[in-house]
Each structure stands twice: as C-alpha cells, then as structure tokens.
Amino acid sequence: MSFYRLTPAEIEALRQEMREAGATIKAEIAKRKVASMAPAGLHTPPPPCGQG
C-alpha cells in the first residue's frame, strides 16, 4: 500500500464533501423530528432498508 500527501485542492474537496454530508445528516434529523411529532394518523413508516 502506498501513501502520499494530499494536495491543498484535495484537502478542500474532502472538507467540502464532509460539509455536505453534515448538512444531509442535519436535514435528515430535522425531518425525523418533525415526523415523530406528527399526529398518529399522519405518520407514515419509513421504507424498508435499502429502498429509500
């Protein structure tokens, strides 16, 4: 296995990818909080794993 130092552009690309992943996770958590507070009749169960 070989290792090399990342270039500044590669580092910035990884940082951007992590920012986007963090935003996605925050949005998903917020969506689930809202869904969990919905009245029982309005709640729809999540799709089975791998289908959503």
C-alpha positions as CSV (number, residue, x, y, z in Angstrom):
1,M,0.0,0.0,0.0
2,S,1.4,3.4,-0.9
3,F,0.6,6.7,0.8
4,Y,1.1,10.3,-0.4
5,R,0.3,13.7,1.0
6,L,-2.9,15.3,-0.2
7,T,-2.7,18.5,-2.2
8,P,-4.5,21.6,-0.9
9,A,-7.1,21.1,-3.6
10,E,-7.7,17.5,-2.4
11,I,-8.0,18.6,1.2
12,E,-10.5,21.3,0.3
13,A,-12.5,18.8,-1.7
14,L,-12.7,16.4,1.3
15,R,-13.7,19.3,3.6
16,Q,-16.5,20.2,1.2
17,E,-17.6,16.6,1.0
18,M,-17.8,16.5,4.8
19,R,-19.7,19.7,5.0
20,E,-22.3,18.4,2.5
21,A,-22.5,15.1,4.5
22,G,-23.1,17.0,7.7
23,A,-25.8,19.1,6.1
24,T,-27.5,16.0,4.8
25,I,-27.4,14.4,8.3
26,K,-28.8,17.6,9.9
27,A,-31.6,17.7,7.4
28,E,-32.5,14.0,8.0
29,I,-32.5,14.5,11.8
30,A,-34.8,17.5,11.4
31,K,-37.1,15.6,9.1
32,R,-37.3,12.7,11.6
33,K,-38.0,15.1,14.5
34,V,-40.9,16.7,12.6
35,A,-42.3,13.2,11.6
36,S,-42.1,12.0,15.2
37,M,-44.1,15.0,16.4
38,A,-46.9,14.5,13.8
39,P,-50.2,13.2,15.0
40,A,-50.5,9.4,14.8
41,G,-52.8,9.4,11.8
42,L,-50.3,11.5,9.7
43,H,-47.2,9.4,10.4
44,T,-46.0,7.1,7.7
45,P,-43.5,4.4,8.5
46,P,-40.0,4.7,6.9
47,P,-39.4,2.5,3.8
48,P,-37.6,-0.8,4.3
49,C,-33.8,-0.7,4.4
50,G,-32.3,-0.1,1.0
51,Q,-35.4,1.2,-0.6
52,G,-35.4,4.8,0.4
